[in-house]
Amino acid sequence: MAPKAKEKPKTSPQQPTAEIEDLFTTLNRHVQNSEFEKAVKVADQVLAISPGDEDALNCKIVGLIKADNIDLALSTIQSLKHVSADLGFYKAYCLYRQNKLDEAMESLSSLERTSVTMQLESQILYRLGKLETCMDLYQKLQNLKIDSLEINIVAGLVSAGRASEVQGTMNALKVKPNSSFELAYNNACSLIERQKYVEAEQQLLSARRIGQETLMEDNWADDEIEMELAPIAVQLAYVRQLLGHPQEAIETYVDIITRNLSDDSSLAVAINNLIALKGPKDASDGLRKLDKLIEKGNAAHGFQLARGLDLKLSSRQKEAIYSNRVLLLLHASRVDQARELVTAFSEMFPGSVMPTLLQAAVFIKENKAVKAEEILGQFANKFPEKSKVALLARAQIAAAANHPKIAADSLSRIPDIQHMPATVATLVSLKERDGDIDGATTVLDSAITWWSNAMSDDNKLDVIMQEAARFKLKHGREEEAARLYEDLFKSHKSVEALVGLVTTVARADVDKAETYEKKLKPLPGLKGVDVDSLEKTSGAKHVENNADLRIVEDEEAKGKAKSKKKRKRKPKYPKGFDPNNPGPPPDPERWLPKRERSSYRPKRKDKRAQIRGSQGSVSRDKQDTNTAASSSSNSSNSKSKPNQATATKPAAEQSKPSSSRSSKKKSRR
């Protein structure tokens, strides 16, 4: 039998209303004090009394979002049968926070386009990488005069690769870079993209100062201010790294990593930049640092960034972190893990060249240069607009693997560097190694034609023509080489070209060579050289000790040298020494060691055997020895050898330890 329900107490109609008003007063106080978890509890109390109260429901959803409890906020919205317009916006925002960007866009499509929904849509487009569409939406929002919109506009321009438009946009919006520390930071990022590193450093210092002043006025705690300004500190270290101060950058990165700031994105960037600075010096330490960024639950299944980092970092930042981990694995010779990560990397960034480059690096580590060349060539064919880096890598790999034809073909497919001196020199060298002299000549002729028509201040025509003439002369094309030398001399008046022209033409046309030889200026100091007498000589003589050969000085210089006489100085004698009565000469051997003097006589060694034991035993041993010696005096020489060996045995045994000690000393040396 079920228990009877308790009878509800009778209350007046005004009692719930008064209680709800008190709860809303408490709820407002918690919201003003940023006590969002307490605000959610009070909102639940209101909903318990009045389940359909929209204000309480909105306060609960906002409180959950402010408390970063996104999952509960979304599940609460989805559990409702009827969702108002405000809750529809909150639903789209929760999906955006969960990185479910397509679902968030779909949820926004059913709502009215207001300034709030357009701002959220622009953020979603920014996260999706659709930066041009995002910037078009920001252009529409500019007319609505939304507060702090310029911060997002500048960030969007920088991410879209339009950093050059930042200054003009700020002028159109009539805002100054130092109006807020966020805008100053974004403006500094635009200066970095434009490679104005000194100005970017000054802008970042201003952003840090403005941020500290602003947040201190808002009564932020010191640790909260430090966390809020952590991106500025990391970016400042990066700029100093680019300016050639790596030690200062390393100290900043290490400080941020050691303090383990709660700003995960700044910590990830600091770890990545520190690894890039150190390189392969300590691969194991770099891998341990990157393990801090792994999602704990998925660490066993491979490298995967934590959920917060995956949402906060841009696509380019995540790509850099994954790339550095693959490189560290290769330096640590953990090829299997590197191969596994590269496979996942290719799926995450399908249109990027970096996974293909890393795949080629894995093949190189496995000594499979042909496969590396193959995948790089496939990428270049599939993505022609991104093929430059892949073709350069393919050329380098092929040249190192002694495949000059493939290396030359790869370089020939990059049109914008074809006529640069470094590219021309590399192509000529590769084709020469491949035996394609005609192809190398064609490369040189094409470069000469291009530079002849180029309207550039830094024209390299003389350099290309000089090297082309040398190459053609080397391979027996003397007429072409002479023509190049002649054109180069007429256009640039180059002495080197004139010398090359004379030496080249002299082989075929002596009269023409003599005509150009007269244009050579005589060497200074070279006078009256008789060529006929010089040809009759036997040649230069060998000079001992590698003495330098010098030109004979002028007669005036010789006269001056002879006129200078050395001054004789009076010798100095010891105190009390009379040079007229010097006395007996000193012993000539006084400074020699005693063992090297003629009067040295070494001490005689006592060759008598050492006798040990008591006196009685000694006398008996002597007597036995004498008796044995007298009895064996008539024996043969062959029978005396064992006795001699026996007699010398103790001496040999005593000498062994010293020999062992000396050998140990030698081994220690």
Buried (B, 14 or more C-beta within 10 A) or exposed (E): EEEEEEEEEEEEEEEEEEBBEEBBEBBEEBBEEEBBEBBBBBBEBBBEEBEEBEEBBBBBBBBBBBBEBBEBBBEBBEEEEEBEEBBBBBBBBBBBBBEBBEBBBEBBEEBEEEEBBBBBBBBBBBBBBBBEBBBEBBEEBBEEEBEEBBBBBBBBBBBBEBBEBBBEBBEEBEBEBBBBBBBBBBBBBBBBBBEBBEBBBBBBBBBBBBBBEBBEEEEBEEEEBBBBBBBBBBBBBBBBBBBEBBEBBBEBBEEBBEEEBEBBBBBBBBBBBBBBBBEEEBBEEBBEBBEEBBBEEEEEEEBBBBBBBEBBBEBEBBBBBBBBBBBBBBBBEBEEBBBBBBEBBBEEBEEBBBBBBBBBBBBBBEEBBEBBBBBBBEBBEEBEEBBBBBBBBBBBBBBEBEBBBBBBBBBBBBEEBBBBEEBBBBBBBBBBBBEBBEBBBBBBBBBBEBBEEEEEEEEBBBBBBBBBBBBBBEBEBBEBBBBBBBBBBEEBEBEBBBBBBBBBBBEEEEEBBEEBBEEEEEEEEEEEEEEEEEEEEEEEEEEEEEEEEEEEEEEEEEEEEEEEEEEEEEEEEEEEEEEEEEEEEEEEEEEEEEEEEEEEEEEEEEEEEEEEEEEEEEEEEEEEEEEEEEEEEEEEEEEEEEBEEEEEEEEEEEEEEEEEEEEEEEEEE
